[in-house]
Structures are given as structure tokens and as C-alpha cells.
Amino acid sequence: MKYTFMENFKDKDPEFYDFYSHFIGEEVINDTTLDDKSRYLSITAVLLGTKSHDLFKDMLDDLLKYLTADEIQEVLYQAVAYLGIGMVYPFLNIMNRHVNKPLKSASTTNRDNRIELGNEKQCELFGEHMRGFQTSGPEEERHIKRWLAGNCFGDNYTRIGLTGAQREMITFCFLSALGTESQLKSHIGGNFHVGNDAHYLINAMEST
């Protein structure tokens, strides 16, 4: 498999082009069992988590061979909740310049039900102990729990375009790239709950 962005090195740095193209285009792909869509979703998520916006720009044509513009947009939208707008802003701008926008809305919630439906997603992923999470605990912390239920899950996980399993996988990749251990442990559990086993998650990271 050839990556278009590697062509930048073919003439000016042929030695790097030769060994790295072989490694990522043949060796990595031959030694993992990940399907192409999952591979490119994980690559997109790790590019975001490592602030690699220049590489994202150069790889976007490669990404669009295996992912739709809508799927890439979903990864970017979801990344804001976990990585922050400061990290994702350059990627959003690159995407907006490269793709004919705006794309069709993928939202399934509204201002009135986003927190409730977000909490339903939390329960699906992490278990019934999350029921009513947004109204639990000390009063001074509840607004943060409402934000988590409403934004991370109500605004994002309820959207069409990616499955729940795909969303949990890309969140795993975001958090792995950040090195956020406590959140990562929770989302490893969430991945297992939606059917992404350890072998799948290891392959997702090896493919990036």
C-alpha cells in the first residue's frame, strides 16, 4: 500500500522513502489484522492526539480513499470533547478548506434531550451505575457532570456516521496519544463493553 504523503520524500530523500515506505506500507499492514476503515479511523485519531496537523493535511487525500468526508468530520467533532478546541482547531480549518462544506448534519439530539440521551450512552458503554450520573455527587461538581453527559456523549456519541464501537475506538486512540491514564482505563472498559477486544485495540495502536 502506498501513502501519497510519502511521495514528498521520493526524490529528495530516497533512502528514508525506501525504508519507511516499506515499513508502513507493507510490514505494518501485513502484520496486523485491522480492516482498512478501522486502520484509517485510528490513524486520524492519533494524528489529532499528537497535534500532527501538517501530516494530517498531507495525508488527507489518503484518508479520503478509505473514509468519507463525513466520517473524518465525525472524528474531528468528537476530538474537541476530549482534546480541546485548541488542539483540534487547525484540523477543522484544514478539513474546511479541503472539503466542500458544510456536510449534512449527523445530529440526533436537541437542546432539550441531549443530556438525558447522553446519559443513556454512558450507561450503554460503562454500565447501569452511570444512570443519573449528571445529577449525582456534590452540587458544585454537577455542572461538570452535565457537560460530560451532554457534550461528550449527548452531542457526540449519539450522532450518526460512526458506530458506537468506532467511537469508542477513536476515543481510546485520542487518550492513548495524550497519555491520559485514568480516562484511558475507563474507555478500555467501554471498548470491551461494545465488543472491541484487546487484540483489536492493540492492532489499532500498532497501525498508527
ZADO-1210 file (C-alpha; in nm, 4 decimals, padded with zeros to 6 digits):
<atoms>
<atom x="00.0000" y="00.0000" z="00.0000" code="MET" pos="1"/>
<atom x="00.1365" y="00.3402" z="-00.0972" code="LYS" pos="2"/>
<atom x="00.0789" y="00.6565" z="00.1051" code="TYR" pos="3"/>
<atom x="00.0603" y="00.9710" z="-00.1073" code="THR" pos="4"/>
<atom x="00.2318" y="01.1877" z="00.1540" code="PHE" pos="5"/>
<atom x="00.5477" y="00.9747" z="00.1262" code="MET" pos="6"/>
<atom x="00.5947" y="01.0940" z="-00.2312" code="GLU" pos="7"/>
<atom x="00.7329" y="01.4167" z="-00.0787" code="ASN" pos="8"/>
<atom x="01.0477" y="01.2213" z="00.0090" code="PHE" pos="9"/>
<atom x="01.0895" y="01.0080" z="-00.3036" code="LYS" pos="10"/>
<atom x="01.3298" y="01.2375" z="-00.4898" code="ASP" pos="11"/>
<atom x="01.4858" y="01.4491" z="-00.2148" code="LYS" pos="12"/>
<atom x="01.5285" y="01.1785" z="00.0488" code="ASP" pos="13"/>
<atom x="01.5128" y="00.8435" z="-00.1322" code="PRO" pos="14"/>
<atom x="01.6767" y="00.6471" z="00.1485" code="GLU" pos="15"/>
<atom x="01.4089" y="00.7474" z="00.4007" code="PHE" pos="16"/>
<atom x="01.1408" y="00.6946" z="00.1368" code="TYR" pos="17"/>
<atom x="01.2645" y="00.3429" z="00.0684" code="ASP" pos="18"/>
<atom x="01.2785" y="00.2021" z="00.4213" code="PHE" pos="19"/>
<atom x="00.9861" y="00.3925" z="00.5735" code="TYR" pos="20"/>
<atom x="00.7517" y="00.3277" z="00.2803" code="SER" pos="21"/>
<atom x="00.8281" y="-00.0413" z="00.3117" code="HIS" pos="22"/>
<atom x="00.7697" y="-00.0356" z="00.6885" code="PHE" pos="23"/>
<atom x="00.4347" y="00.1463" z="00.6958" code="ILE" pos="24"/>
<atom x="00.3066" y="00.0364" z="00.3558" code="GLY" pos="25"/>
<atom x="00.3910" y="-00.3325" z="00.3746" code="GLU" pos="26"/>
<atom x="00.5287" y="-00.4586" z="00.7039" code="GLU" pos="27"/>
<atom x="00.2804" y="-00.2917" z="00.9397" code="VAL" pos="28"/>
<atom x="-00.0169" y="-00.3740" z="00.7188" code="ILE" pos="29"/>
<atom x="00.0869" y="-00.7374" z="00.6661" code="ASN" pos="30"/>
<atom x="00.1410" y="-00.7973" z="01.0375" code="ASP" pos="31"/>
<atom x="-00.1934" y="-00.6566" z="01.1604" code="THR" pos="32"/>
<atom x="-00.5468" y="-00.7791" z="01.1076" code="THR" pos="33"/>
<atom x="-00.7257" y="-00.4451" z="01.1212" code="LEU" pos="34"/>
<atom x="-00.9675" y="-00.3641" z="00.8392" code="ASP" pos="35"/>
<atom x="-00.8912" y="-00.0547" z="00.6307" code="ASP" pos="36"/>
<atom x="-01.1681" y="00.1627" z="00.7750" code="LYS" pos="37"/>
<atom x="-01.0641" y="00.0935" z="01.1343" code="SER" pos="38"/>
<atom x="-00.6985" y="00.1498" z="01.0433" code="ARG" pos="39"/>
<atom x="-00.7647" y="00.4908" z="00.8939" code="TYR" pos="40"/>
<atom x="-01.0006" y="00.5940" z="01.1734" code="LEU" pos="41"/>
<atom x="-00.7270" y="00.5100" z="01.4245" code="SER" pos="42"/>
<atom x="-00.4643" y="00.6956" z="01.2200" code="ILE" pos="43"/>
<atom x="-00.6877" y="01.0038" z="01.2043" code="THR" pos="44"/>
<atom x="-00.7477" y="00.9937" z="01.5798" code="ALA" pos="45"/>
<atom x="-00.3775" y="00.9597" z="01.6616" code="VAL" pos="46"/>
<atom x="-00.2850" y="01.2441" z="01.4253" code="LEU" pos="47"/>
<atom x="-00.5245" y="01.4608" z="01.6272" code="LEU" pos="48"/>
<atom x="-00.3954" y="01.3375" z="01.9616" code="GLY" pos="49"/>
<atom x="-00.0356" y="01.4123" z="01.8638" code="THR" pos="50"/>
<atom x="-00.1130" y="01.7569" z="01.7136" code="LYS" pos="51"/>
<atom x="00.0170" y="01.6377" z="01.3750" code="SER" pos="52"/>
<atom x="-00.1825" y="01.8852" z="01.1665" code="HIS" pos="53"/>
<atom x="00.0836" y="01.9187" z="00.8933" code="ASP" pos="54"/>
<atom x="00.0833" y="01.5426" z="00.8440" code="LEU" pos="55"/>
<atom x="-00.2980" y="01.5375" z="00.8557" code="PHE" pos="56"/>
<atom x="-00.3019" y="01.7934" z="00.5740" code="LYS" pos="57"/>
<atom x="-00.0592" y="01.5864" z="00.3652" code="ASP" pos="58"/>
<atom x="-00.2412" y="01.2591" z="00.4435" code="MET" pos="59"/>
<atom x="-00.5943" y="01.3845" z="00.3863" code="LEU" pos="60"/>
<atom x="-00.6134" y="01.2513" z="00.0307" code="ASP" pos="61"/>
<atom x="-00.5010" y="00.9100" z="00.1588" code="ASP" pos="62"/>
<atom x="-00.7580" y="00.9213" z="00.4382" code="LEU" pos="63"/>
<atom x="-01.0349" y="01.0079" z="00.1928" code="LEU" pos="64"/>
<atom x="-00.9648" y="00.6908" z="-00.0062" code="LYS" pos="65"/>
<atom x="-01.0858" y="00.4812" z="00.2864" code="TYR" pos="66"/>
<atom x="-01.3064" y="00.7182" z="00.4880" code="LEU" pos="67"/>
<atom x="-01.5822" y="00.9504" z="00.3773" code="THR" pos="68"/>
<atom x="-01.5583" y="01.3211" z="00.4497" code="ALA" pos="69"/>
<atom x="-01.8474" y="01.2729" z="00.6925" code="ASP" pos="70"/>
<atom x="-01.6559" y="01.0042" z="00.8857" code="GLU" pos="71"/>
<atom x="-01.3455" y="01.2218" z="00.9141" code="ILE" pos="72"/>
<atom x="-01.5636" y="01.5116" z="01.0271" code="GLN" pos="73"/>
<atom x="-01.7121" y="01.2909" z="01.2998" code="GLU" pos="74"/>
<atom x="-01.3632" y="01.2102" z="01.4294" code="VAL" pos="75"/>
<atom x="-01.2786" y="01.5816" z="01.4368" code="LEU" pos="76"/>
<atom x="-01.6029" y="01.6790" z="01.6118" code="TYR" pos="77"/>
<atom x="-01.5600" y="01.4109" z="01.8760" code="GLN" pos="78"/>
<atom x="-01.1973" y="01.5077" z="01.9293" code="ALA" pos="79"/>
<atom x="-01.2968" y="01.8533" z="02.0541" code="VAL" pos="80"/>
<atom x="-01.4647" y="01.6983" z="02.3588" code="ALA" pos="81"/>
<atom x="-01.1510" y="01.5036" z="02.4539" code="TYR" pos="82"/>
<atom x="-00.8600" y="01.7086" z="02.3197" code="LEU" pos="83"/>
<atom x="-00.9999" y="02.0616" z="02.3357" code="GLY" pos="84"/>
<atom x="-01.0690" y="02.3170" z="02.0653" code="ILE" pos="85"/>
<atom x="-00.7103" y="02.4472" z="02.0812" code="GLY" pos="86"/>
<atom x="-00.5710" y="02.1157" z="01.9572" code="MET" pos="87"/>
<atom x="-00.8457" y="02.0449" z="01.7040" code="VAL" pos="88"/>
<atom x="-00.8854" y="02.3957" z="01.5572" code="TYR" pos="89"/>
<atom x="-00.6076" y="02.3575" z="01.2937" code="PRO" pos="90"/>
<atom x="-00.7550" y="02.0249" z="01.1795" code="PHE" pos="91"/>
<atom x="-01.1026" y="02.1742" z="01.1428" code="LEU" pos="92"/>
<atom x="-00.9593" y="02.4548" z="00.9297" code="ASN" pos="93"/>
<atom x="-00.7689" y="02.2091" z="00.7082" code="ILE" pos="94"/>
<atom x="-01.0820" y="02.0000" z="00.6634" code="MET" pos="95"/>
<atom x="-01.2961" y="02.3047" z="00.5854" code="ASN" pos="96"/>
<atom x="-01.0511" y="02.4213" z="00.3174" code="ARG" pos="97"/>
<atom x="-01.0143" y="02.0769" z="00.1616" code="HIS" pos="98"/>
<atom x="-01.3726" y="01.9500" z="00.1554" code="VAL" pos="99"/>
<atom x="-01.6836" y="02.1083" z="00.0096" code="ASN" pos="100"/>
<atom x="-01.8633" y="02.2162" z="00.3261" code="LYS" pos="101"/>
<atom x="-02.0985" y="02.2170" z="00.5054" code="PRO" pos="102"/>
<atom x="-02.1721" y="01.8454" z="00.5156" code="LEU" pos="103"/>
<atom x="-02.5104" y="01.7037" z="00.6074" code="LYS" pos="104"/>
<atom x="-02.5950" y="01.7228" z="00.9787" code="SER" pos="105"/>
<atom x="-02.5465" y="01.3987" z="01.1728" code="ALA" pos="106"/>
<atom x="-02.7049" y="01.5163" z="01.4979" code="SER" pos="107"/>
<atom x="-02.9873" y="01.3135" z="01.6553" code="THR" pos="108"/>
<atom x="-03.0384" y="01.5209" z="01.9723" code="THR" pos="109"/>
<atom x="-03.1608" y="01.8677" z="02.0610" code="ASN" pos="110"/>
<atom x="-03.1071" y="02.1139" z="02.3451" code="ARG" pos="111"/>
<atom x="-03.3879" y="01.9557" z="02.5468" code="ASP" pos="112"/>
<atom x="-03.2821" y="01.5887" z="02.5353" code="ASN" pos="113"/>
<atom x="-02.9044" y="01.5869" z="02.4822" code="ARG" pos="114"/>
<atom x="-02.8161" y="01.5363" z="02.8497" code="ILE" pos="115"/>
<atom x="-03.0701" y="01.2590" z="02.9020" code="GLU" pos="116"/>
<atom x="-02.9712" y="01.0772" z="02.5812" code="LEU" pos="117"/>
<atom x="-02.6044" y="01.1328" z="02.6574" code="GLY" pos="118"/>
<atom x="-02.6513" y="00.9644" z="02.9923" code="ASN" pos="119"/>
<atom x="-02.8156" y="00.6716" z="02.8131" code="GLU" pos="120"/>
<atom x="-02.4970" y="00.6362" z="02.6081" code="LYS" pos="121"/>
<atom x="-02.2887" y="00.6455" z="02.9265" code="GLN" pos="122"/>
<atom x="-02.4965" y="00.3587" z="03.0644" code="CYS" pos="123"/>
<atom x="-02.4590" y="00.1616" z="02.7407" code="GLU" pos="124"/>
<atom x="-02.0821" y="00.1985" z="02.7500" code="LEU" pos="125"/>
<atom x="-01.9964" y="00.1814" z="03.1168" code="PHE" pos="126"/>
<atom x="-02.2920" y="00.0123" z="03.2873" code="GLY" pos="127"/>
<atom x="-02.6032" y="00.0956" z="03.4860" code="GLU" pos="128"/>
<atom x="-02.4035" y="00.2503" z="03.7694" code="HIS" pos="129"/>
<atom x="-02.3806" y="00.5576" z="03.5406" code="MET" pos="130"/>
<atom x="-02.7600" y="00.6073" z="03.5459" code="ARG" pos="131"/>
<atom x="-02.8304" y="00.9630" z="03.6659" code="GLY" pos="132"/>
<atom x="-02.4584" y="01.0467" z="03.6698" code="PHE" pos="133"/>
<atom x="-02.5313" y="01.4079" z="03.5708" code="GLN" pos="134"/>
<atom x="-02.7289" y="01.4717" z="03.8930" code="THR" pos="135"/>
<atom x="-02.5039" y="01.2810" z="04.1326" code="SER" pos="136"/>
<atom x="-02.2346" y="01.3946" z="04.3729" code="GLY" pos="137"/>
<atom x="-02.1666" y="01.7349" z="04.5299" code="PRO" pos="138"/>
<atom x="-02.3689" y="02.0220" z="04.3878" code="GLU" pos="139"/>
<atom x="-02.0567" y="02.2175" z="04.2914" code="GLU" pos="140"/>
<atom x="-01.9470" y="01.9309" z="04.0624" code="GLU" pos="141"/>
<atom x="-02.2783" y="01.8605" z="03.8934" code="ARG" pos="142"/>
<atom x="-02.2405" y="02.1174" z="03.6177" code="HIS" pos="143"/>
<atom x="-01.9241" y="01.9360" z="03.5025" code="ILE" pos="144"/>
<atom x="-02.1112" y="01.6054" z="03.5015" code="LYS" pos="145"/>
<atom x="-02.3887" y="01.7678" z="03.2988" code="ARG" pos="146"/>
<atom x="-02.1279" y="01.8907" z="03.0500" code="TRP" pos="147"/>
<atom x="-01.9829" y="01.5406" z="03.0243" code="LEU" pos="148"/>
<atom x="-02.3219" y="01.3767" z="02.9696" code="ALA" pos="149"/>
<atom x="-02.4488" y="01.6499" z="02.7380" code="GLY" pos="150"/>
<atom x="-02.1410" y="01.7305" z="02.5308" code="ASN" pos="151"/>
<atom x="-01.9089" y="01.4273" z="02.5219" code="CYS" pos="152"/>
<atom x="-02.1933" y="01.1803" z="02.4922" code="PHE" pos="153"/>
<atom x="-02.5149" y="01.3674" z="02.4057" code="GLY" pos="154"/>
<atom x="-02.3641" y="01.5920" z="02.1387" code="ASP" pos="155"/>
<atom x="-02.1195" y="01.3349" z="02.0007" code="ASN" pos="156"/>
<atom x="-02.1841" y="00.9674" z="02.0753" code="TYR" pos="157"/>
<atom x="-02.5476" y="00.9949" z="01.9663" code="THR" pos="158"/>
<atom x="-02.4539" y="01.1206" z="01.6197" code="ARG" pos="159"/>
<atom x="-02.4923" y="00.9044" z="01.3114" code="ILE" pos="160"/>
<atom x="-02.1944" y="00.8427" z="01.0827" code="GLY" pos="161"/>
<atom x="-01.9866" y="00.6232" z="01.3143" code="LEU" pos="162"/>
<atom x="-02.0920" y="00.3249" z="01.5218" code="THR" pos="163"/>
<atom x="-02.0606" y="00.3194" z="01.8993" code="GLY" pos="164"/>
<atom x="-01.7724" y="00.0717" z="01.8658" code="ALA" pos="165"/>
<atom x="-01.5908" y="00.3007" z="01.6223" code="GLN" pos="166"/>
<atom x="-01.6422" y="00.5987" z="01.8519" code="ARG" pos="167"/>
<atom x="-01.5001" y="00.4132" z="02.1491" code="GLU" pos="168"/>
<atom x="-01.2012" y="00.3029" z="01.9456" code="MET" pos="169"/>
<atom x="-01.1171" y="00.6569" z="01.8345" code="ILE" pos="170"/>
<atom x="-01.1582" y="00.7834" z="02.1919" code="THR" pos="171"/>
<atom x="-00.9137" y="00.5120" z="02.3000" code="PHE" pos="172"/>
<atom x="-00.6709" y="00.6437" z="02.0354" code="CYS" pos="173"/>
<atom x="-00.7156" y="01.0071" z="02.1461" code="PHE" pos="174"/>
<atom x="-00.6440" y="00.9198" z="02.5078" code="LEU" pos="175"/>
<atom x="-00.3557" y="00.6844" z="02.4259" code="SER" pos="176"/>
<atom x="-00.1880" y="00.9606" z="02.2257" code="ALA" pos="177"/>
<atom x="-00.2395" y="01.2024" z="02.5161" code="LEU" pos="178"/>
<atom x="-00.1227" y="00.9524" z="02.7777" code="GLY" pos="179"/>
<atom x="-00.4282" y="01.0203" z="02.9965" code="THR" pos="180"/>
<atom x="-00.4155" y="00.7079" z="03.2116" code="GLU" pos="181"/>
<atom x="-00.7275" y="00.7372" z="03.4282" code="SER" pos="182"/>
<atom x="-00.9599" y="00.8210" z="03.1386" code="GLN" pos="183"/>
<atom x="-00.7896" y="00.5595" z="02.9234" code="LEU" pos="184"/>
<atom x="-00.8680" y="00.2839" z="03.1737" code="LYS" pos="185"/>
<atom x="-01.2367" y="00.3806" z="03.1718" code="SER" pos="186"/>
<atom x="-01.2523" y="00.3786" z="02.7941" code="HIS" pos="187"/>
<atom x="-01.0700" y="00.0475" z="02.7664" code="ILE" pos="188"/>
<atom x="-01.3629" y="-00.0875" z="02.9682" code="GLY" pos="189"/>
<atom x="-01.6042" y="00.0954" z="02.7375" code="GLY" pos="190"/>
<atom x="-01.4346" y="-00.0616" z="02.4349" code="ASN" pos="191"/>
<atom x="-01.4649" y="-00.4089" z="02.5821" code="PHE" pos="192"/>
<atom x="-01.8318" y="-00.3403" z="02.6550" code="HIS" pos="193"/>
<atom x="-01.9050" y="-00.2651" z="02.2859" code="VAL" pos="194"/>
<atom x="-01.7041" y="-00.5604" z="02.1562" code="GLY" pos="195"/>
<atom x="-01.3614" y="-00.4097" z="02.0868" code="ASN" pos="196"/>
<atom x="-01.1330" y="-00.6692" z="02.2461" code="ASP" pos="197"/>
<atom x="-00.7691" y="-00.6317" z="02.3491" code="ALA" pos="198"/>
<atom x="-00.6407" y="-00.7735" z="02.0192" code="HIS" pos="199"/>
<atom x="-00.8418" y="-00.5146" z="01.8244" code="TYR" pos="200"/>
<atom x="-00.7187" y="-00.2230" z="02.0390" code="LEU" pos="201"/>
<atom x="-00.3562" y="-00.3375" z="02.0149" code="ILE" pos="202"/>
<atom x="-00.3922" y="-00.3571" z="01.6370" code="ASN" pos="203"/>
<atom x="-00.5452" y="-00.0099" z="01.6302" code="ALA" pos="204"/>
<atom x="-00.2396" y="00.1363" z="01.8032" code="MET" pos="205"/>
<atom x="00.0088" y="-00.0710" z="01.6002" code="GLU" pos="206"/>
<atom x="-00.1449" y="00.0597" z="01.2787" code="SER" pos="207"/>
<atom x="-00.0640" y="00.4209" z="01.3653" code="THR" pos="208"/>
</atoms>
